[in-house]
Amino acid sequence: MTTHPTTGPGPDFSSERGEKAAPERADVLATGDHGSFDDHHPPAQELLDDCVHCGFCLPTCPTYALWGEEMDSPRGRIYLMEMAEKGEIPLEGAFTTHMDRCLGCMACVTACPSGVQYDRLLEATRPQIERNVPRSRADRLFREAIFALFPYKRRLRAASIGGALYQKLRPKSMDKVMAKLPSRLAAMESLLPPVKVREAFARIPARTPAVGPRRGRVGLLTGCVQDVFFHPVNEATVRVLAAEGWDVIAPREQTCCGALGLHAGRESEAIARAKKLIATFERAGVDTVATNVAGCGSSMKEYGELLADDPEWAERASAFAAKVRDISEVVDETLADPRARRHPVEAKVVYHDACHLGHAQKIRSEPRRVLRAIPGVELTELPEAEICCGSAGIYNMLQPEAAGDLGRRKADNIRGTGADVLVTANPGCLLQIRKYLEGELPMLHPIQLVDASIRGVRP
């Protein structure tokens, strides 16, 4: 046995070779053709074969950087997938443990010289675990609680009232109580953003007309957590798009895009949400669908693959995915012909690459160009920019010890830049980094800085 620095003992794989696969589940039957995997979209053998186990991924993998454990590296997890495909190890136990420890940050995809599509391998593997591996009662209930709340705006708004009261009345003695609670519950409490009920219940207008000459119609994904707890980001997004000549359409009936579920292996849930969102924006008749959340944009751009097997939705999903753009892409394209004047913002700004923007969507230069177009902004780069901050969707709630190590590491690197303000394009990153920076400097979404520059106000 090997000792894991934060999450307990690691496995001895030599004793697991040849064991039988985990019990079959009623919804998808395993035939044995894919070893321990069932027959519904197991990790593709040709994708597994792409990995030559060279090790270029190791320095960029957050969990390998923390622990130096081979099976907590991308190539180690691919090796586990290969073993499961051959039926040499079950999905239960060590296999699930190491897959759960992966943040899904996709830094390895960026680093890999062989073009290994680890993102597709992981997104094929996690649904296998969710279908075929029984979780402990506590783990199952915790996960269900997350997915019963976060994808629903109405429930989040109701929760915001309790959150605001809790933050106002919370006694200092709660620190001692939290120290005794399970780490997951303590993590949820510590990640609660500053709640403003008025903002949580505010609504983005269904249609905001362009200012001046019109470029076209942009649909805006308002998001779930984004719209309730980061509503000012949506407001800034609408103002910037309108100032740059876009009619902004934000359908009131839009619901969760399914990103959290997709990244957690809840495939059927993600599919249902994707279909709803596609139909909503089809009715809206927009030229582009803009998102200001990196994780949402990443998933929405994958709808074509997610619904490829559905003859009724495959073409519609691909057409929708082709319209999806991150807000930095949309604004970057206007820089050649800007409609809105930028006023100076004198600040040293450090930009944190959200993993699902930089690694998954390969969007790095666009947000930097948008920020540099603001007069007075001195943009500085972040050391270890490729290493995840530890947020990773719901990872910082499910794996709080590992997420804490990464959050502290990221905060130390940010402090070292001497920046006046941090900007990043994902609400999860903002919450995670805020926890470990402890109010030492302002944190904004990049579009908020652009909005402040256009309006000539302090960000």
Long-range contacts (C-beta under 8 A, 24 or more apart in sequence): 2-69, 4-67, 4-69, 5-66, 5-67, 6-66, 6-67, 6-401, 6-402, 6-405, 7-97, 7-101, 7-399, 7-401, 7-402, 10-69, 10-71, 10-94, 10-97, 11-71, 11-93, 11-94, 11-97, 11-98, 13-71, 13-83, 13-89, 13-94, 16-88, 16-89, 16-90, 16-93, 16-94, 17-83, 17-88, 17-89, 18-88, 19-88, 19-89, 19-90, 20-87, 20-90, 21-84, 21-87, 21-90, 21-91, 22-90, 22-91, 22-92, 22-132, 22-133, 23-132, 24-132, 25-131, 25-132, 27-131, 28-131, 28-132, 30-132, 32-87, 34-85, 35-84, 35-85, 35-86, 35-87, 35-88, 36-84, 36-85, 36-87, 36-89, 36-90, 36-91, 36-95, 37-84, 37-85, 37-91, 37-128, 37-132, 38-128, 38-131, 38-132, 40-127, 40-131, 41-124, 41-127, 42-85, 42-124, 42-128, 43-81, 43-85, 43-121, 43-124, 43-125, 43-128, 44-120, 44-121, 44-124, 45-85, 47-116, 47-117, 47-120, 47-121, 48-78, 48-81, 48-82, 48-85, 48-121, 50-114, 50-115, 50-116, 50-117, 51-75, 51-78, 51-114, 51-116, 52-114, 53-78, 53-79, 54-113, 54-114, 56-111, 56-112, 56-113, 57-107, 57-108, 57-111, 57-112, 57-116, 57-118, 59-111, 60-107, 60-108, 60-110, 60-111, 60-386, 60-387, 61-107, 61-108, 62-103, 62-105, 62-107, 62-387, 62-388, 62-390, 62-402, 62-406, 63-101, 63-102, 63-103, 63-402, 65-387, 66-402, 66-405, 66-406, 71-98, 72-98, 72-101, 72-102, 74-108, 74-112, 74-116, 74-118, 77-102, 77-118, 77-122, 78-116, 78-118, 78-121, 81-121, 81-125, 91-128, 91-129, 91-132, 91-133, 92-133, 92-134, 95-129, 96-129, 96-133, 99-125, 99-126, 99-129, 100-129, 100-398, 100-399, 101-399, 101-402, 103-355, 103-388, 103-390, 103-392, 103-395, 103-406, 104-263, 104-392, 104-393, 104-395, 105-355, 105-359, 105-388, 105-392, 106-355, 106-356, 106-359, 106-360, 107-355, 107-359, 107-386, 107-387, 107-388, 109-359, 109-360, 110-358, 110-359, 110-362, 110-386, 111-386, 119-360, 120-305, 123-262, 123-263, 123-302, 125-265, 126-263, 126-264, 126-265, 127-265, 127-266, 127-267, 128-265, 129-265, 130-264, 130-265, 130-266, 130-267, 142-184, 142-397, 142-398, 143-264, 143-398, 146-260, 146-394, 146-397, 147-260, 147-261, 147-264, 147-266, 147-269, 150-224, 150-225, 150-260, 150-394, 151-224, 151-255, 151-256, 151-258, 151-260, 151-261, 151-273, 152-224, 152-256, 153-224, 153-227, 153-228, 153-255, 156-200, 156-224, 156-225, 156-228, 156-229, 157-200, 157-201, 157-228, 160-195, 160-197, 160-200, 160-201, 160-228, 160-229, 161-197, 163-192, 163-195, 164-195, 164-196, 164-197, 166-192, 167-192, 167-194, 167-195, 183-400, 183-401, 184-397, 184-398, 184-400, 186-400, 187-396, 187-397, 187-400, 187-403, 187-404, 188-397, 190-435, 191-396, 191-397, 191-431, 191-432, 191-435, 193-229, 193-230, 193-430, 193-431, 193-434, 195-229, 199-231, 199-232, 200-228, 200-229, 200-231, 202-231, 202-235, 203-252, 204-231, 204-234, 204-235, 204-238, 204-250, 205-238, 205-248, 205-250, 206-249, 206-250, 206-251, 206-252, 207-247, 207-248, 207-249, 207-250, 208-238, 208-241, 208-242, 208-247, 208-248, 208-250, 209-242, 209-247, 210-242, 210-245, 210-246, 210-247, 210-248, 211-242, 211-243, 211-245, 211-339, 211-340, 212-245, 212-339, 213-245, 213-339, 214-245, 214-246, 214-247, 215-244, 215-245, 215-246, 215-334, 216-246, 216-247, 216-287, 216-288, 217-246, 217-247, 217-249, 217-284, 217-285, 217-286, 217-287, 217-288, 218-246, 218-247, 218-248, 218-249, 218-286, 218-287, 218-288, 218-289, 218-290, 218-330, 219-249, 219-250, 219-251, 219-281, 219-284, 219-286, 219-288, 219-289, 219-290, 219-323, 220-248, 220-249, 220-250, 220-289, 220-290, 220-291, 220-292, 221-254, 221-257, 221-277, 221-289, 221-290, 221-291, 221-292, 221-293, 221-296, 221-297, 221-300, 222-250, 222-254, 223-257, 223-291, 223-292, 223-293, 223-296, 223-427, 224-256, 225-427, 225-428, 226-292, 226-293, 226-296, 226-427, 229-427, 230-427, 230-430, 230-445, 232-448, 233-292, 233-427, 233-445, 233-447, 233-448, 234-292, 236-445, 236-447, 236-448, 236-450, 236-451, 236-452, 237-290, 237-292, 237-327, 237-447, 237-451, 239-451, 239-454, 239-455, 240-327, 240-331, 240-340, 240-447, 240-450, 240-451, 240-454, 241-290, 241-327, 241-330, 241-331, 243-339, 243-340, 243-454, 244-331, 244-334, 244-338, 244-339, 244-340, 245-334, 245-339, 246-330, 249-284, 249-285, 249-286, 251-280, 251-281, 251-283, 251-284, 253-280, 254-280, 254-281, 255-280, 257-291, 257-296, 257-299, 257-300, 258-299, 259-293, 259-295, 259-296, 259-298, 259-299, 259-300, 259-393, 260-295, 260-393, 260-394, 262-299, 262-302, 262-306, 263-295, 263-299, 263-393, 264-393, 264-394, 267-306, 270-299, 270-306, 271-306, 271-307, 271-310, 274-299, 274-300, 274-303, 274-306, 274-307, 274-317, 275-307, 275-313, 277-320, 278-303, 278-313, 278-316, 278-317, 278-320, 281-320, 281-323, 282-316, 282-320, 286-323, 287-323, 288-323, 288-324, 288-325, 288-330, 289-320, 289-323, 289-324, 289-325, 290-325, 290-326, 290-327, 290-330, 291-324, 291-325, 291-326, 291-327, 292-326, 292-327, 292-425, 292-445, 292-447, 293-425, 293-426, 293-427, 294-326, 294-354, 294-355, 294-356, 294-357, 294-360, 294-361, 294-425, 294-426, 294-429, 295-354, 295-356, 295-393, 295-426, 295-428, 297-324, 297-325, 297-326, 297-356, 297-357, 297-361, 298-356, 298-357, 298-360, 298-361, 300-324, 301-361, 326-357, 326-361, 326-363, 326-366, 326-425, 327-425, 327-447, 328-357, 328-363, 328-366, 328-367, 328-370, 328-425, 328-446, 328-447, 329-363, 329-366, 331-370, 331-447, 331-450, 332-366, 332-367, 332-369, 332-370, 335-369, 335-370, 335-373, 338-373, 340-454, 341-454, 342-373, 342-374, 342-375, 342-450, 342-453, 342-454, 343-375, 343-453, 343-454, 343-455, 343-456, 344-374, 344-375, 344-376, 344-453, 345-374, 345-375, 345-376, 345-377, 345-449, 345-452, 345-453, 345-459, 346-376, 347-376, 347-377, 347-378, 347-420, 347-421, 347-459, 348-378, 348-380, 348-417, 348-418, 348-419, 348-420, 348-421, 349-377, 349-378, 349-379, 349-380, 349-419, 349-420, 349-421, 349-422, 349-423, 349-449, 350-379, 350-380, 350-381, 350-382, 350-414, 350-417, 350-419, 350-421, 350-422, 350-423, 351-379, 351-381, 351-382, 351-422, 351-423, 351-424, 351-446, 352-382, 352-385, 352-389, 352-410, 352-414, 352-422, 352-423, 352-424, 352-429, 352-433, 353-382, 353-385, 353-386, 353-424, 354-424, 354-425, 354-426, 354-429, 355-388, 355-392, 356-426, 357-425, 357-426, 358-385, 358-386, 359-386, 367-425, 367-446, 370-446, 370-450, 371-423, 371-446, 371-449, 371-450, 374-449, 374-450, 374-453, 375-453, 377-449, 380-417, 380-418, 380-419, 381-417, 382-413, 382-414, 382-417, 383-413, 383-416, 383-417, 384-409, 384-410, 384-413, 389-429, 389-432, 389-433, 390-432, 391-426, 391-428, 391-429, 391-431, 391-432, 391-433, 392-428, 393-428, 396-428, 396-432, 403-432, 404-436, 407-432, 407-433, 407-435, 407-436, 408-436, 410-436, 411-436, 411-437, 414-441, 415-440, 421-449, 421-459, 423-448, 423-449
